């Protein structure tokens, strides 16, 4: 059902969403810095993952591993970023609800 569990100061809390819990040492995501622990996965190849289970999202990623594009909300930033394994680029996907800077590209 897309629920994750987090350990907090007050104990264990359920949170909605799919989050990156760890990265492979020396892997592409870690070495490029394009993904980070606690980043929230929002889309896989343009398909929203809200309400999907971890198994469903994992299957989506495996099925598209040769050209995987995931959109994440970084744990330490307010903008969402679209990250691609094919081009190894990060392109901000601005959220009109939270962005008030007129769409300035901050990826450069």
One Martini backbone bead per residue (centre of mass of N, CA, C, O) as a GRO file, in nm:
protein
  108
    1UNK     BB    1   0.049   0.066   0.007
    2UNK     BB    2   0.303   0.270   0.041
    3UNK     BB    3   0.429   0.200   0.323
    4UNK     BB    4   0.648   0.326   0.558
    5UNK     BB    5   0.918   0.286   0.792
    6UNK     BB    6   1.016   0.482   1.080
    7UNK     BB    7   1.270   0.592   1.286
    8UNK     BB    8   1.219   0.770   1.579
    9UNK     BB    9   1.226   0.934   1.877
   10UNK     BB   10   0.920   0.795   1.934
   11UNK     BB   11   0.974   0.564   1.722
   12UNK     BB   12   0.750   0.413   1.519
   13UNK     BB   13   0.663   0.520   1.180
   14UNK     BB   14   0.417   0.581   0.949
   15UNK     BB   15   0.468   0.636   0.593
   16UNK     BB   16   0.404   0.771   0.300
   17UNK     BB   17   0.585   0.591   0.069
   18UNK     BB   18   0.891   0.582  -0.124
   19UNK     BB   19   1.219   0.502   0.001
   20UNK     BB   20   1.549   0.550   0.035
   21UNK     BB   21   1.758   0.334   0.242
   22UNK     BB   22   1.992   0.251   0.030
   23UNK     BB   23   2.326   0.215  -0.100
   24UNK     BB   24   2.557   0.112  -0.317
   25UNK     BB   25   2.870   0.058  -0.293
   26UNK     BB   26   2.995   0.219  -0.581
   27UNK     BB   27   2.757   0.304  -0.716
   28UNK     BB   28   2.598   0.517  -0.919
   29UNK     BB   29   2.433   0.675  -0.708
   30UNK     BB   30   2.669   0.730  -0.513
   31UNK     BB   31   2.895   0.845  -0.711
   32UNK     BB   32   2.697   1.088  -0.822
   33UNK     BB   33   2.459   1.189  -0.613
   34UNK     BB   34   2.153   1.144  -0.728
   35UNK     BB   35   2.116   0.978  -0.466
   36UNK     BB   36   1.947   0.942  -0.143
   37UNK     BB   37   1.887   0.897   0.160
   38UNK     BB   38   1.533   0.957   0.189
   39UNK     BB   39   1.437   0.962  -0.075
   40UNK     BB   40   1.153   1.018  -0.276
   41UNK     BB   41   0.951   0.828  -0.475
   42UNK     BB   42   0.732   0.938  -0.744
   43UNK     BB   43   0.861   0.819  -1.022
   44UNK     BB   44   0.841   0.579  -1.304
   45UNK     BB   45   0.855   0.659  -1.611
   46UNK     BB   46   0.593   0.863  -1.545
   47UNK     BB   47   0.490   0.688  -1.298
   48UNK     BB   48   0.310   0.692  -1.038
   49UNK     BB   49   0.359   0.552  -0.692
   50UNK     BB   50   0.117   0.615  -0.555
   51UNK     BB   51  -0.013   0.328  -0.379
   52UNK     BB   52   0.221   0.153  -0.416
   53UNK     BB   53   0.418  -0.099  -0.377
   54UNK     BB   54   0.733  -0.200  -0.345
   55UNK     BB   55   0.711  -0.432  -0.548
   56UNK     BB   56   0.595  -0.265  -0.782
   57UNK     BB   57   0.828  -0.061  -0.803
   58UNK     BB   58   1.052  -0.263  -0.845
   59UNK     BB   59   0.937  -0.384  -1.107
   60UNK     BB   60   0.948  -0.120  -1.268
   61UNK     BB   61   1.258  -0.089  -1.252
   62UNK     BB   62   1.345  -0.361  -1.373
   63UNK     BB   63   1.186  -0.333  -1.650
   64UNK     BB   64   1.366  -0.034  -1.686
   65UNK     BB   65   1.685  -0.053  -1.644
   66UNK     BB   66   1.798   0.048  -1.932
   67UNK     BB   67   1.576   0.320  -1.892
   68UNK     BB   68   1.584   0.487  -1.613
   69UNK     BB   69   1.329   0.706  -1.469
   70UNK     BB   70   1.341   0.907  -1.180
   71UNK     BB   71   1.136   1.070  -0.940
   72UNK     BB   72   1.246   1.285  -0.679
   73UNK     BB   73   1.249   1.373  -0.330
   74UNK     BB   74   1.463   1.524  -0.162
   75UNK     BB   75   1.548   1.529   0.170
   76UNK     BB   76   1.729   1.825   0.131
   77UNK     BB   77   1.493   1.932  -0.063
   78UNK     BB   78   1.215   2.102  -0.229
   79UNK     BB   79   1.276   1.983  -0.490
   80UNK     BB   80   1.235   1.797  -0.765
   81UNK     BB   81   1.401   1.517  -0.927
   82UNK     BB   82   1.520   1.403  -1.232
   83UNK     BB   83   1.645   1.069  -1.284
   84UNK     BB   84   1.898   0.917  -1.492
   85UNK     BB   85   2.071   0.633  -1.618
   86UNK     BB   86   2.146   0.721  -1.912
   87UNK     BB   87   2.245   1.043  -1.862
   88UNK     BB   88   2.325   1.136  -1.575
   89UNK     BB   89   2.093   1.342  -1.484
   90UNK     BB   90   1.966   1.657  -1.342
   91UNK     BB   91   1.622   1.760  -1.336
   92UNK     BB   92   1.410   1.986  -1.248
   93UNK     BB   93   1.086   1.948  -1.087
   94UNK     BB   94   0.862   2.169  -1.045
   95UNK     BB   95   0.657   2.282  -0.775
   96UNK     BB   96   0.383   2.491  -0.771
   97UNK     BB   97   0.317   2.471  -0.458
   98UNK     BB   98   0.639   2.544  -0.355
   99UNK     BB   99   0.725   2.732  -0.588
  100UNK     BB  100   0.846   3.097  -0.606
  101UNK     BB  101   1.090   3.143  -0.842
  102UNK     BB  102   0.979   3.091  -1.149
  103UNK     BB  103   1.169   2.839  -1.245
  104UNK     BB  104   1.452   2.805  -1.153
  105UNK     BB  105   1.750   2.669  -1.250
  106UNK     BB  106   1.950   2.469  -1.004
  107UNK     BB  107   2.149   2.250  -1.167
  108UNK     BB  108   2.418   2.448  -1.237
   0.00000   0.00000   0.00000
